[in-house]
Amino acid sequence: MNDTPDPKPDPLQLTPDELKAISAHGKARVFGAKTVVVTEGDRGGALYVILEGRCKAYVSDEEGREAVLSVMGPGEYFGEITLDDGPRSASVITLEPAKLLIVPQAEFRALLAANPDFALHFIDKLIRRVRSLTKAVGNLALLDVYGRVARLLLDSAREEGGVQVVERLRQTDIAGRVGCSREMVSRIFKDLVKGGYIALEEDRILILRKPPARW
């Protein structure tokens, strides 16, 4: 008998019932790795639901500097902000081959209008996403680089067998999300490993004990 508790559902992911409801209103399409799906500033009227693979949402300037907003996986979605017919607020690129469900704006609006419960769940997810982004902005303003890296690891972790696990979050992803260089993240990781706070595996990070608030 397996006594390991089921992992808590991610509040930003669609539940199986929500995914089933929305799937009837869109079409699935496969994208290759490193494919830009939407571009910041463009106008487009579709919601994208990630069925397989991972995608990165980011903003950039004319000099090519980039700030990562989020790294998303199966069950998460993007493009909902364009329901107001405004321009895309961020670009999204696939990090690996990905299968996305594309729901046209008109179809998504019809789904929300015909299913009040789904609409309420969707609003709740939007609120949670706004809270998450607000917290991220606060971390950038109030924490030093080490504090931002430590906070991102803790916020991204889930419990597995009594150990906090962060899966498939690369140092380049972390650097983009906390606003520093990959080399700085590498140095912080070396200190955390040396201090016995984390262990690095091929495709995940183990948090062995809570990193200190200040280094």
N, C-alpha and C positions, 0 to 999 in steps of 0.2 A: 504494500500500500504506500502510495506517495503522499507524504504529509506536507510537501512544499506548497505553500499557498500560491494561487494563481496571481500573476502580476496584475497590479492595478491598471485599468485602462487609461490610456493617455487622454486627457480631457480635450486635447486639440485634434484627436483623430476621430473619424467617423466610426460609429458602431456598425456591426454587421447589418442591422436592420436599416440604418440610415443609408449605408452603401447600397443595399438592395433597392431602396426606394429611389435613389438618385440614378442608379445604373440604367433604368428604363428610359431615361431622358437624354442619354448621351451615347457616344461611340468611343470605343477604345482604339488607341493608336500607340504604336511602338516607336520610341525615339532612341537614337544611338547615344553613346556616351559623349559628353561635352557638347551637347546640342542646346543652343539658346531657344527656349520655348516661347518666352515672352520678353519683350524689351521695354525697359523703363521709358516712359514718355509716349509710347505707342497707344493707340486706341484700339480696343478689342472687347468683344462682348462674350466671353466664355469663362466658365469655371473649370479648373483642372483638378481632378482627383488622382492621386498617385496610387496605382494598383500594385506596381512592382518597381523596385529601384529606389534611388535617392535623388533629390533635387536640391539646389542651393538658390536661395533668394538673396539678392545683393543690390546695392546701389553703387554707382561709380561716377567719377568726374571726367572732364575732358582730358586730363593727363593720365587717365588709366588707373588711378588709385581706386581701390575697392573696399567697401565695408560690407561684410556678410551680415545679413539680418537673421537668417535661419537656415538650418539644414533639415530637410523634411524627408520622411519615409512613407511607406505604405499606409494608407488610411488618412493621410493628411492631404490638404488641398491648398490651392492658391488661385488668385484671380477674382476672388469674391468682391474686392474693392471696386471693380469696374461695373458693379451693378448700378452705380450712380452715373454711368456713361462718361466718366472722367478718364484721363489718361492713366496708363499703368504707373503705379507708384514705385515699382522695382522691377528688375530683370530676374529671370529664373533660368538656370541652366541645369541640365542633367549631369550628375556626377558619374553615372554609369548607365548602361542600357536600362531604359525605363519604359514601363507601360502606363499610359495615362488615359483616364476617362475624360473626354472633352464634352462639356455640357453647355450648349449655346445659351446666351443670356435669356432669350425669350422662354426657352424650356425651363430654365432654372426659376425664373420669376413665376411661371405657371405652377411649378411644383410647390413653391412657397405659399402661393395663394390658395392652392387646393389642400394643403396639409398644414394646418395651424400648429400642430404639435412639432412637426419637423421644423417649421419656421422658428418656433421658440427655442428649440435645441440649437439651431443655427445661430440665432442671436446670442445665446449663451456662449457658444464657441468664439464668436467675434469678441465678446466682452473679455473672455479669458486671453485671447490673443493680444488685445489692447493692453491688458494688465501685464502680460509677459514682455511686450515691447517697452512699456513704461519702466518696468523694473530694469530692463537691459540698459535703457538710457540713464537711469539713476546710477547703475553700476559704473558706467563709463565716466560719469561726472564725479563720483564720490570715492571710488576705489582706485588704488594704484594697480599697475599691471599684474603683479602677483595676485592681488585680491580678486581681480577680474577673472583671471585664469582659474583660481581655486573655486570661485563662486560658480563659474560655468560648469566645471566638473561636477560639483555637488548637485546643481540644478538638472544636469543631464543624466544623472545616475539612476539606476533602478536596482532593487535588491534581488540577488540571485544566490541562493544557498548561504545566506547570512553575510554575503559580501556585496558591497555596492559596485555595480558594473556600469561602465560607460562604453557603449559599443560604437565602433566605426566613426569615431570623431578624430580626424587627423589633425596634426599640429598646424597645418596650413589652414584648416577650417577654424581652429581655435584662434589663430592669429587674426584672421579676418573678422571674427566676431568680437574680439576684445580690443581691437585697434592697436596691434603691435606687430613686430616682425616675427617670422617663424623662428628665427634664431633666438629671440628672447624667450619664446615659448619653450624651445628646446632646453635652454639653460634652466628655466624654472622646473621643467620636468626632471632634469638631472638632480636638482636639489631635492625635489619631492621624493624621488626614488631613493636617493642617498639617505634621506631622513626616515625612510620606511613608511611614507604616507601613501604611495601608490606603487603599483607594479605594472609594467608595460608588457602586453602580449601582442601577438601579430595583428589582431584586428579589434582589440578592445583594451580598455584601461581598468585596472582593479583599484578601487579606493580601499586601502587596508585600514586606515584610520583617518578621521577628519583632519584635513590640513588646518594649520593655525590661521586665524584671521589676518595676522600680520607676519611678515617674514623678517 
